[in-house]
Amino acid sequence: MSVEDILEEAKEAVREIVSRTVRITDIQFEGSVVVIYTKDMDEFTEDSDTMKKLAGKLKRRVEIRPDPSLLDDPEKAEKKIREIVPEEADITDISFKNDTGEATIEAKAPGIAIGKDGKLLNEIKRETKWAVDVIRTPPIKSKTVQDIRGYLGKVRQERKKFLNDVGRKINRDKRTGEKFGRITALGGYREVGRSAHLLQTRDSKVLIDCGIDVSAKDENSEGTPYLNAPELMPLEEIDGIVLTHAHLDHSGIIPALYKYGFKGPVYTTAPTRDLAALLQLDYIKVNVSDARDPPYQSKHVREQVMRTIPLEYGETTDIAPDIRLTMHNAGHILGSAVAHMHIGDGDYNVAITGDIKYDDTWLFNQARNKFPRVETVVIESTYGGYDDLQPSRKDAVEQLKDILDQALNNRNGKVIMPVFAVGRSQEVMLVIEEAIRKEELPKTSIYLDGMIWEATAIHTAYPEFLNNSLKKKIFHEDENPFLSDIFKEVGSMDKRKDICDSEEPAIVLATAGMMNGGPVLEYFKSWGDDPESTLIFVGYQGKGTIGNKIQRGYDKLTLTEKGEKIDIPVRLNVHTCEGFSGHSDRIQLLHYISKMQPTPDRVLVCHGEESKATNLASTIYKKYGISTRAIRNLETVRLY
């Protein structure tokens, strides 16, 4: 059935189900959704079963939107909204989505903006025709979130055309012939970094993740996935990219695909969209500062943002003629997701975990491992080796407090903690803040250098992705741990120099997490040869990184200072505090598989050093009798 046939069928369904007096002005695909525009929204939605009937008839998601001609101009609508809503609501921002006819009001007192029994919302809708959502103002303002919302407002017409094109591509005619499904490993197999998987069927090609190995510094290193693999080319034939989370080893090379001709969508969660853009733009800056050509420019990051289709956890959407995607919480970082894909008409189901944490943390609930159906699981193995057992969160907290207590009381109080801007930073902040508040540690300034402050602000903009306990604290200013006065943003090189030269105790959380560049190296250059200073690792240190070399006991490192090579003796106290990782340890990975519902037929292991990947695969097979393989890059596995 052609796209035109489907749209004609939709028109007939509307005529059949909806009163003929209702004025329908347009019906079209926007992504996977059939969108019906009408000049009679109220009459259209009077019958609560109408939407169910339409969705059932069309076997597709259906949205009803007001005809754009009914909507007040955003400036005019904003003026009316501010006249209707009392000043006590303290509105901080109003944004409009022209493509959906929705307006979002941010207010410090959302209840006042809503009014009793939604009275004010109804009045706003009546006066402006915009559907209104009211949310509480995030306690920390995020420039990234604001910039992305503003940019999407500017490109709304371009985005609408893009969504129409995506809808037509999803609903194209299917090919005839033998059905099949297969996964090709394009990066991140028997290694950590450059994750990329290609899911291919008779009718579709979907790329899951496309990362970069940030530890690959020279031109002879394999830093990017195998983008020239014949299965992947040409890029124009890829139906879409599914991004599991924002870390660069999963997202870092996606903008380059737009540079070389890809025009399709990226499916991910809204916080992942924002965090990925933040990290990718920073990656460009780091390359430029290191006198290296970045693989893409900021305009390609903007194109990625414009072409991203954000999904909620549990929301199912068509992404190709024969593939439906549902994202589930992965527990790793903000917005991280397990990608579950249903292929064909019940032909096959595959789940790709990305990075997972199968345990409750200070930030998130544990990764989901219950699905309607799943035949094949692709699982990470970062800590899948025989000896990769992490302490409990409680033990990890006690260990960190002991190390900090010794550093602050018995030494000079200079502490460096290399952290990833997203995830580990926020967890460590929560733990230290609580310890200082309870007077278990002396009150000390905690300096946040790099993107940590902005990443934290993005966390507060998406509280629905956090666990309930933290969500409640964030919206009570006197309880919000991120607003503690112990946290101080490092906003300039001069401030960084003052901290390095100061005699006062300080705990510095600085990027990058593996010490391969970033502001953390400036503190290491200043304090690395001081036997009274302390360095604490709380995250994974990849092979060949500066952090990994320090962990392995190097007594001297050669770094670059203003273009000149300098030697830094490693004399400071080095500690590794396990238990803060956003990755599951070996036991958690095994439990994730053993407690999965339903039990999968096959497990493919990726995202781990070779020994860890093969060890985990061997153990899953021996313990649970599930066919398991640690395949290599460029191998293809037929699913059915």
N, C-alpha and C positions, 0 to 999 in steps of 0.2 A: 504494500500500500504506500503510495507516494505521500509527501508532506501535504500537498494540496488535497488529497483524498481525506487525510486525517482531519484537516481543518474544516473541510466540508461536512465530515461526519460530526464534528463538534458543533457546527452551526445547526445541523438537523437535531442534535441532542438538545440544544438550547431551546429550539422551537418546540420540541416535544415536551420538555420538562418545565420550562419557564413560561409564564403567561405571555401571550403575544403582545400585550400592552407595554411590556418592558422594552425599552429602547436599547438594543445592542449595537454599539458603534464599531466594534472591531474584535476579532478573535485571532490570536497569533501565538506562536511558540516563543517563550523567553527561557532559554536553557531547556530544561526538561518539563517545564510547566506550561500548560495550556492557560493562557491569560485571556479573560473575557472582560472587555471594557463596556461599561454601560452608563447611561445618563440617569438611571433609576436605581441607585444603589440600595435604597431603603426597601423598595418593593421587591427587588431581586433577592434580598436576604431575609425577607419576612418569614419564609418557610425554612426552618433550621435543617430540614432534610435535603434541601435543594442541592447543596454542595456534594453531599454523599451520593445523591442520585447521579449527578453529572460525572463525578469521579468514577463511580461504578460503571456507568455507560461507556465512558471513554477509556477506562482502565489506565488513567493518568492523573497526576496531580492537577488540580484546577484552582485558579485564583480569580477572584472577582475584584476588579478595580474601577474606580470612577473614571469616566472619560476625562482626559487631560484638560479639555475645555472648561470643565466645571471647577477646576482647582484655582483658588486664588494664586496670584503671583507670590512666590515665597516671601518677598519683602513685605507685600501687603498682608499676607497671612501672619507673618511674624508680628507685625504691628498690632493686628487684631488679638493675637494670642496674649501679648503683653498687656493689652487693655482689659482682657477678660480675667487673667490670672492675677490674684492679689500680690502686692509687692512682697508680702511676708513669705511667699513661696521661694523667693530669692532665686529666680531663674538665672543660670550661668551660661546656658547655650541652647540654641534651637537649631536643629538641622533638618533638612528636607530631602527625601528620596523621591525625585520626580518619576523614576521608573515604576514605583509601587504606590505612589500617592500617600506615603506615610511621612509623618513629622515626628521627630523625637525631641522632647523637652527635657533638659537636664535642670534639676532644681535641688537646692539644699533641703527643702521641705516638700517632698513630692506629694504628700498627702493633701497639703493645701492646694497644690496645682491641680490635683484630680477633682477635689471638691467632694462633698457628701454624696455617696452613691453614684459617683462619676458624673455629677451634674455639670461641672466645668468642661470636662472632656466632651460631653454631648453638645454643649453650647459651642465649643470650638469647632467641632465637626459640622454643626449646622451652619455656622457663619463662614467657614473657610472651605468646607468639603474635604479637608485633609483628615485622614485617620491618624489619631494622636496616641503616642506612647510616652509615658512619663517615667523617667529613671532618676535615681538619686545621683547627684553630682559626685564624680569620683573625688576622693579626698586629695589625691595628688594629680595634677593636670599633666597629661601626656601630650607632648608636642607631636609625636608620631601619629597618635590617634587623631588629633585635630587636623594635621596636614593631610592624612589619608581621606578623612571625611570631606575636607575642602576640595581636594583634588577630584574625588569621585563626583562631587557636585558639578564641577566644571566640565567633566567629560560625560555627562549623563546621556547626551544624544548618541555619542560614539559607543557608549556602553550598551545602550538599548539595541542598536544595530548589531553589535557583537552578540548579544544574547539571542536575538532573532536568528542569526547565522548558526549559533551553537544548536539551537532548537531544531533547525532544519537538518543539520548534520547528524544529530542523534536519531532523528526519525526518518533517515534515508532508507531506501529499500535494502533488504538483506540479500546476501548472495545465496545461490543454491549450491549444493554439494555437501561433502562430508563435514560434519561439525568437529571442531577440535579446540582445545585450549592448551596453552603452554606458557611457561615462565622462563625468561632468559636473564641470566645474571650479568648485569652490565657494570657492576662495581659494588664494593663492600662485602664481597664474599671471601672468607678466609683472611680478612683484614678489617680494620676499622678506618672509616673514611670513605668518601665518594660513593655513598649508597645509591644504588639505582637498580630497579627491577622493571622488566618489560613484560606485561601481561598481554598475550596475543591470542585472538580467536580467529575463526574464519572471517568474521566481519569487522573486527576491531583491533586497535592497538592503544593500550593505556600504559603510560610510564608512571611508576610509583617511586617518588623521590628522585632527586638528581643533585647529589651533593659534591662537595669538593674536599679533598684531603688537605687541610690547612698546614699539615706538617711537611708537605712536599714542597721544598724550597727551590730546587734547581730544575732546569729544563729536562733533565734525565729522569726525574721522578714522575711516577704515574699519579698526578694530582686530580685528574678528572675521570669520570666514567668513560666507558668505551662508546663514545658518541658516534663513532664512524662504523659501528657494527651494522652489517647489512640489514639485520632485522629491524633496526630503528629508522633507517633512512627510507624515503625522504621525511624530514621533520613535519612537513605539511600533512602527512597522513596520520599523525598521532591524534587520536580523538581527544585526549586530555592528559593532564598530569595530576596525580593524587599526591599531595604533600602531607606526610604524617606529622611532622613538626618542624620547628623553625631553625634548629641548629644547622650550621653551615655544612656539616658533613652529610646533610640530607637536602638542604635547600640551596646551597651555595652557588650552583652553576645554572640554575633555572633561568635567570635573566639572559644568559648567553644564548639560550635556545631561541629567544625572541630576536636576538641580534642576527641569528643565522636562518630566520625564516619561519619559525614556529609562530602560529597565530591563534592557537587554541586556548582552552580554559585551564586554570589551576583550581582544583577542588581541595579545600582545606577549611579549617575553622577560622573565625574572624580574628582571634588573638594570634594564631599562627601567621595569618596574612600580615599583620602589623609587625610582629616580632621578626619575621623573615626579612621584611623590607628594612627594618632597623639594622639587622646584622649584615645584610648584603651591602647597604650603603656604607657601613663602617668598613667592610672588607675592601671596598674600592679605595677608601681613604688610607687604609693600612698599606695597600699595594703601592699607592702613589708615594706615601712617605718613605717606603723602602726602595724607591726608584725602580719599581717594576710596573709593567703595563698591566692594568686590571683586565680581566677577561670580558668585561662589559662596562657600560656606563650607567649613570643614574637614570637616563631616559628608558633604559631597558627594565630597570626595577619598577619605574612608573607604569610601563606597559604591563608588567606582570600584575601589579596591583589592579589596574583597570580590568584585566581579564580573569581576575580571581572570583570564583563563585563560592562564597562562604557558606558552610553548613554547620548546623547544630549537632551535638551528640544525639544519636538515635534517629536522625533525619535521613530518610532513604530517597535517593534520586537517581534517575537514569543518567549515565555519563557516556554511553555509546549505544548503538542499536541493540546490543545483547548483553550489556553489563549494567548492573545497578549497584550503587555504592552506599554503604552506611558507615559513618564514623562513630567510634566508641572511645571512651576515655582510656588513655594509655598510662596515666599516672606519672609520666616522665617529667614534663615541663608544662607550662601554661598552654592549653589548647592542643597538646599532643594527642594523637589518635591512633587507634588500631583501625586499619582500613579493611572492612569486610565487603567482599564483592560477590554478588550473585550473578552467575553467568547463564544466559539463555533462559529458556522456560523450564527452570529447575534442573538444568544440565549439570551444574557444578558450582561449588562455593569455595572461595579461598580467602584467608585472612592473613594480612601482612602486618606484623606488630609494630614496625618501626622500633623505637626504643621504648621499653616498658618498665614500670615499677610495680611489681605485684605485692604491694604492701601499702598500708596507709602512711602518709607522710604529714609533715607540718603544713603542707600546702594542698595536697590532693588526696582523693580517694584512690584505692588501688585499681590497677588496670582491669578492664572487663575481659572476661574469657567465656562468656555465655552467648551463644549465637543460635538463631533458628536452625541453621545447618552449617557445617564446615567440613570439607573433605581434606583440604591441604592448608597447613599453617606454615608461614615463613617467619621464623623467630630469631631475634638477636641473640648473641652469645658473648657480649663484652666481658662479662664475668661468669663464663660458662666452664672454666677450667676446674680440675679436681680440687684445687686448694682455694677457690674463690668463694670464701664464706665471709660475709660481712657481719659485724656486730649488730645488735639490735639498735634501734634509734635511741633508746634510753642509755645504753652503754656508750654509744657514740657521743651523746651530749656530755656524759660524765668525763669521757676522755678529753674532749675539747676544752671543757671547763678546767680540768687539771693542767693541761698544757698552757692555757691562757693565764691561769693563776700563777704558775711558775714564771712565765714570761713577764708578767706585769709586776709581780712582787719581788722576785729574786734576781731579775736581770734588769736591763735598761728600759723594758716596756715597749720595745720596737717590734711589731709583729706584722709580717707580710702574709696575706692569704690570697694566693692566685685563685680566681673563681671565674666560672662562666657567667656572663652577665645575666643569663636567663636560667632560673631554676636554683642552682646551688647558692647564688648570692642571697636570694630571698630566704632560703631555709636557714643559712648561717646567721643572717640578720635577726631572724625570729629567735633563734637560740641564744645569741649573745644579749639581745635586748632583755629577754626574760631573766637571764642570769644576773645582769646588772640591776634590773628593777628589783629583784629579790635579794640584792646585796650579797650574792654569791661570788661576784667579781667586783673589783673596785671600779667606780665610775670612770670611764675612759672614752675619749673621742673615737668614734668609728668613722673612718674616712672612706667614701665610696668613689672610686676612680674608674673612669671608662664609661660604659653605657649602663652601669648598674642602676643609677637613679631613674633613668628613663625607662628601663625595663621594669623596674618596680612600679612606676606610674602606670604602665600598661596592665600590670597585674590588678591594680585597683580599678581600672576601667572595665574589667571583665570578671567581676566577683562571682558570677554564676558558674565559672569554671573552677573555682576554689572549693575546698571542703567547707561544710556548714559553719564550723567553729570559727575559722579565719574570716569567712564572709561576714559574720555578725560583728566581729571585732573591727573590721575595716570601716564599717559604717557608724562606729561610735568613736568620735574623735579622742575622747579621753582613754579609750582602750586600744586604738589602732597602733600596733607595734611599729609600723613603718614610719609613723609621725614622731617617734621619740626624738628628743633633742640631742641624743648621743650621736645620731647619724648626721654627717656633714658631707655635702657634695663637693668634690674637687672639680672645679670648673675651669681651671687654667693651669698652664705650665708653671706660672709664678707660685700658685698655691701649692702645687706639687713640690716645688723646690723648697718652699718654706717648711713643709712637713718633713722633708728629708733632712733639713738642716736643724730642725727644732730639737731641743733637749727633752721635750715633754713626751710622756708615754703616748703611744698611738697604735691602734689596730687598723691596718689598711686592707680593705677588700678591693682588689684591682684585677682588671682583665689584662691579658688573656689567661684562661684557665690552665693551659699547658705551657705558659710562659714563652710561647713562640711569637714574640712581639707584644705590642700593647704597652700601656703605662706601667704594668707590674715590673717590667725590666728596669725602669728608672729607679724604683725603690730598691730593687736587687743590686743595682750598680752602687747605690749609696750605702747599703747596709750588709751586702753579701759577705764582706770580709770582716764583719764584726762578730766575734764569738759570743757577745751578749745579746745579739738580736735573734729573732726566731722566724722561721718560715714554716707554714702549715699547709699541707696539701689536703684538700677535701674532695677532690674529684679525680677522674681517670686521667692518667698521663700517657699519651700515646707513644709508641716506640719512636725513638729518634728526636723527640721534643726536648727542649731545654729542661722542662720539669722532670721528664723521665731520666735524664742524665743526672740531675741532682739527686733524685730518688736512689739511683744506682750507685751513688757515692763518689761522683766526680769531684776532685778537690780543686779544680780550676776550670773556668769556662771562658771562651773567647766571644765577646760581643762587639757590637758596632756602636761607636760614639761619634756623631758628626762625620760619618764617612770613614773614620779610622778604627782599626781593630784594637780592642783593649782586652786585657786579661783580668778577670775578676776571681780572686781566690774565694773558694766556698768555705767559709769558716763559721757561718751562723748555724744555729741549732735547727735541724731539719726534722720535721715530724709529718707522718701521714696519718690522718684521722679518717679511718674507714667508717662506713655507715651513713655517710651523707650523700652517697651516690644516687643519682636519679635512675640508675640501671638496677635491674634485679640481679641478685647474686645467684650462684648455682642452684641453691635449694629453692629459691623463689621461681627461677625459670622452670625447674622440674615440676613444681607445684602448679605453675600456670598451665602446663600441658596436662598433668595428671588430673587436675580438677576441671578441665575444660568440658563444657557441655555444648554439643555432643563431643565424644572422643573423635579426633580427626583420624583419617586413614593414613595420612602422610605428613611428615614434618621436614621442612628444609631449613637448614641452619645458616645464618649469615652474621655479619657485623660482629666479628670477633677474630682475634689473632688465630692463626691456623690451628695451633694446638688446642685452644679453647673451643673452637668451632667443632673440631673432630671429636674432642672429649665429650662435649655435650651431646652430639649426635649419637655417639656410641652408647652413652648412658641411657638416653631416651629409648633407644631400640631394645637394650637389654632389660630395662626395668618394666617397660610398658608394652613391648611387642609391637610398637608402631614403626612402620617403615620410615627411616630417617636417614637423611644424607646431608653432609656438609659439602655442597657443590662448589666448584671454582668459578671465577669470573669467566664469562663467555660460554659457559655451559647452558644448555637448554633442557628443561624437563617437561615432558608432555604430561598434562594433567588428565586428559580424557580423550 
